[in-house]
Every structure is written in structure tokens, then in C-alpha cells.
Amino acid sequence: KMAFPGYIAIIPVIGASLIIASNGNDWIASKYSKPIVFIGLISYPLYLWHWPVYSFYRSIFSGSPSTNELLILMILAFALAISTYYIIEKPLRHSVRKSTTSIILAITVFGTGIFGLVTYSMNGIKERNVNKSAGEYASVTNVYDYYKYGELLRGGICHSVLLKDAISNGCIKNSRNNIFIIGDSYAAALYNGLSSYIKNNNKKYVISQMTDGNAPPLFVSGKDDLQRDVSSINSDRIKEIGMV
């Protein structure tokens, strides 16, 4: 959580300075220089590989990797970097057939470009989870129906009904450990979240719902969805709470 670059950046700078100042003459340098030098040799292919490996993971699985998965991805990036160094980088560096090498590299780059162009023209790879989700959402014509908004509000049962109907439908509980939801559809949308929380955490509470469309819990002028006076609705709500 520390800002970078900042004071924390002085640590690797001091470490690098001490390594350079040692000039490789002490026993630590002689003992550990080869592994460090090897990491330096594969550092560039490692730099090139780590982002594609991470990005492909997110593209395929549509999420961030866990700690164990990150460790596996890091090992994979190291394996690819080492393979790249020995199979591609070293042979190319010491190749005597420069023209052949150039042709192979040009064909590889051209092929990669064609693959990218085809993928772009197809609007991505349709089999990816993220594209399946995008296609599903793109097909939605009515957001309220898709998310079953009326059911979430308990419309016609506890939401936008007469008070006597809400009572007969069991929307108002007779309990001292009572959470009252009163207000408009914004308040009604809280029911499912609160209900799930109480159930999953074994809380000994019940929920009573008295909500109506366009009827906020305020003594203001206006009509609800059933053309009832908002102030009168709120007066009835308060009376019912007092009776419980």
C-alpha cells in the first residue's frame, strides 16, 4: 500500500549499489552470482512472457487469480522464459545464417499480425466466458424482466398493495426483533439482501415490509403508484409499527 516511487524505492537502490560496490570479490558474490546472473539472462523473455500469461488467464477465466494460481502462473512464466532463452534467443544470437533468421522472424511477426486481425474482425473469440456473458447481456431487451425486478421487490404481495393485504400476506411480522422496511421501491429492493444476511448469519430477526411505488418515508405531498396520498400512507405505516 506504500506509494511507489517513494521512500520505499531506496531499498532496491541501496541493494544494487552494494552489489556493484562489492565488485564480485566476496564469498557471497562468488557463491550466489551464477543464479543471479542466470535470472538476469532470462529477465527480458520473462518480462515479455509474464503479462501475456496473466492476461490470458484473466481472458479465459474472467477473474483475478488466487495466491496459489499466481504462483503457478509465475512458474509458467519462468518456464517459458527459460525455454525462450535456450530455444530462440541463444540460437538467434549465435546464428551464422542471418538472412534465414530474418525471414523466419518476419514470417512469425506477419502470422501473429494476421491472427490478431482475424480475431479483431470476429469481435474476439466467442468461446471466451467474458464474450458469452457480453452476448447474454446484449440480448436483454427489458432489464426489469431479466433481473426479475418485480419478484425482488415482492410486487403485488408486499410492495404496492393495500396495508390490509400486506398484513394478510404475512409481510408484517409480530415480533420484538423486527426490522421494518418502509418507503418506496428503493427501500423494497433492500429486502432480499437483508433477508439473505439474516439467514446466512443466523440472526434472530424478522423483516416487515411496507413499501409502495413512489411513496418515500417522508410527509410530502404526492401520490403513489396506486394514486394514494403519500402522507396518509406514511401515517398508516407509523400506526402499524406502533401496534406491532
N, C-alpha and C positions, 0 to 999 in steps of 0.2 A: 504493500500500500504506500510505500515511500516514493516520492517524486523522482523521476529519472529523466534527464540527467540532473544530478543534485549532489549533495554531500556523499551519498552512498556510492557515487561513481569513483570516489577517491580510492576505494578499496582495491578494485582491479588495477587501477593505475599504479598504485604503490607496489602491488604484487608483481606486475610486469616489470616495473623499474628495478626491483630487487633481483628478479631473474636475469635481466640484462646485465646488471652490475656484477653478478656473480661470475659472469664470463664462462660459465660451464666448468669451472675448475674445482668445485667442491664435490664431496661424495654423493650428495643428494642429486646434483645435476647429472653426474655420471651414471647413477642408478636408475633415475626416472626419466632421463632425457629422451630415450627411444620411444616410449609410449606417447609422450607429449608431442614429439616430432611427428609421429605417425598420425595423431589426431590433426596436426597441422596440415599434413599432406592430403588428408581426405576432407579437410574443412570446407573447401569450395563445393565439391559434389554434395557434401552434407547440407550445406546452405541451400543448394539448388533442389535437393530432394525433400527437405523437411516440410516445406509449405504444400507441395502437391500431395504428399502423403496425408497431411492433416486436412487439407481441403477436400480430397476425395472421400475421406471418412465422413465428413460433415455432409457432403453431397449425397452419399449413399444412405446414411443412417439418419440424416436430418436432425442432428443434435450434437451437443458437445460431448467429447469422450470423458469417461471416468478416469480416476488416477491410474488404475491398472491398465486401462486401454491406452492412456497416454504413454505409459511405459512400453507397451507393445509397439506403439507407433514409433517411438524413439528408437527402439531396437531395429525395427524395419528400416527406418531412415538410415541408420548406421550401416546395416547390411547392404542396402542399395548404394550408399556412398562408397563403401569398400569395393563392391563389385564394379562400380563405375570407374573407380581409380585404376583397378588392375585390368579390366577388360577394354576400357575405352581410352582413358586419359594417358596411361603409360604407353600403350602401343602407338597411339597417335603422336605422342611426343617424340618417340624414337623411330617413327616410320621413315623409311627411305623413299617410299612411293608417295610423294606429296600430292601429286595430281590425282591419284586414285583416292586418297583420303579426302581430298576436297570434293570430289564427285559424290562420294558416299555421304558426306556431311550435307551437301546441297540437296541430295535426294531425300535424306531424312527430314531436313527442315521443310522442304516442299510438301512431303507427305503429311507432316504434322499440321501444316497450314491448311491443306485440303480437308483433313479430318475436322479441324476446328471450324472451317467454313460450312461443311456439311452439317455439323452439329448445330451451328447457329441457324442455318436455313430451316432446320427441323424444329426450331424453338426448344432446343435442348433434348436430352434423352428422356423420352416419355416414361420409361420404366422406373425412373428415379422416384422415390417416395415423395419428394417435395413437389414434383410435377404432377403426381397423382392427386395430391392434396389441392394443388392450384387448380387442376381441372375440375375437381369436385366443387370447389368454391365458385369457380367461374360459371358453373351450371345453375347456381342458385338464382332463382327469379324472385323469390319472396323470402327475405331474411327472417321475418317473424314466423313463417311456417317452418322454415328449415330448422330453426333452433327451438321450435315448439314453445314460442313465447307465451301463448295463452295458457298452456299447461303449467309453465314455470310460475306464472302469477296465480294459478288456480282460478282462472277466469270462469265466471258463472257458478262457482262453488263458494269461494271465499272472497273473491275480488269482483267489484262492481255488481253486488247483489244487495237486496234489502237486508237490513240488520236482522230481522226475524229469520230470514233464510240462512244467513251466516250462522246464526245460533243453531238452527235445526240441522245444518250441515256439519256441525261439530267444529266450526272454525274458531269458536271462543271456548277456551278451557276454564274449568272451575278449579283453580289451584293457586296456592300462595307463591309457588315458584314459577311465576308466569312472565313470559316475555311478550309484550304487546307490540305488534306491528300495526301502526296506523299511518294513513297517508294515501298517496296516490300510487301509480304503477311503479315508481321508483322504490317506494317502500315495499311493495308486494314482491319485487324482484329479490329482496333480501331473504325471503322465506326459505328457499332451497338451501342457500349457503348456511344459514343459522341451523336449520334442521339437520343437515349433514354433520355440522360441527358438534352439535349436541349428541347425536347418535354415535359418532366415531370416538368421542371423548368421554362417553358415559356420564354426561352431565345430567343432573336430575332437574331438568327444566322442561316446561311445555311452552308452546308458542300459540298465541292467539292472534288472529289476523282480521283486521277491519280496514280494508283498503278499497278505494274506489277511483276509477279513472278520472283524472283532472280534479282531484279533491285532496290537496295538500293539508297537512295538520295545522292549518292556520285559520283564524277567524277573519276571513276575507270574503269580499263579495264575489259571486261567480256561481256557475253551475257545473255539476259533474257530468259524466257521460250519460247518465240517466236523467239529466235535466233537474237534479235536485239541488237545493241551496247548500253551498259548501259549509256555511256557518252552522246550519241546522245539523248537518251530518256530523260535524265535529262535536257539537253539543251532545248528540246521542252517543257518540263514541266515549266521551268522558263519563257520561252517566253509566254506561255499561261497564266501564273499568271500575267505577266506584261500587257497583253491585257485585262484581266478582271479588 
